[in-house]
Amino acid sequence: MSNTCKDCVAWLLGGCDGESDLCGPERDSLIAEARQSAERGGHVLTDFVHVKGRPVWQAECTRCGQSASINLDPSPGEAGVYGEAVTAACR
């Protein structure tokens, strides 16, 4: 496994050196989509936190604990936004 969060060449070009954030706009868009879906179900999400070594960020509902996740590099047929908090109502 590489030292990147997404299987791309940005790190080879110095794009993911801790100062640059080439995936920021894509990540922000997916997080906004996840928040909107979760809020429709009555959830209140924490901040999204990066899962080390993966192109995944996760948040939890502060009310029920259900999770919402985004994946910047989903496999074919996999959703970029997923989790109980985006598909089910808050308990």
N, C-alpha and C positions, 0 to 999 in steps of 0.2 A: 504494500500500500504506500502511496506517495504521501508527502507531508502536506498536501493540499486538502481543502474541504470539498473541492469540485474537481472532477476529472477533466481538467483543461490545461493549457500550456501557459496560462497567465503567470504562474509562479516562476516559470523559466525566464520570462521576460521582465521579471521584477515587479509584476503587477500586484502581487499579494505579499508585499513586504511588511505589512503592518501599518504602513502609511497610506497606501492606495487601497481602494475598495472597488474593484472593477465589477463585482457582482451586486453592489449596493442597490442600484435601481431595481434589478430583478428581484432581489430579496425583499426590498421594501414593498413592492407591488404584491408579492405573494403574502406577506404578512398582513397587508391591508385587506386582501381578499379573505384570509383566515379570520381576522378580527371581525369583519363584517358578517361573515357566516355565523360565527360563534355568538355575536351580539344578537342576531336574529333569534337565536335559541335561548336568549336570556343569560348567557355566560358573561363573566367579567374575567378577561385573561390577564395573566402576569406578563411581564416583558418576555420576549422570545430570547432563548439562550441557545448558543451554538453547541451542538453535540460534537465533541472533539473527534477529529479524524473522519468526519462525515459531512456531506453538504446539507445537513439537516439542522433546523432550529426548532425548538419546542417551547410551548407555553402551557400553563395550566389554568383552569378556571379557579378563581379564589373562592367560589361558592361551593362547588361540588367536586373539584379535583380532576375532572375530565381534561384530557389533553388535546391540544391542537398542534399540528406540525406542518412545516413546509420543507420541501426537498428541492434544492436547486438543480439536481441532476437525477430526476426519476428515471427508472427503467421504462422501456416502451410499454405502454398500457397502464403505467402507474400514475397516480395523480400527484401534482406538485403541492397540493393542499389536502390534508387529511387529518383524521383523528375524531374521537368521540365528540369533542366540543364543537366541531364544524358540521356534524351530521345528526346530532341528537340534542334534544332540549335539556336545559339545566335541570338537575334533579331537585 
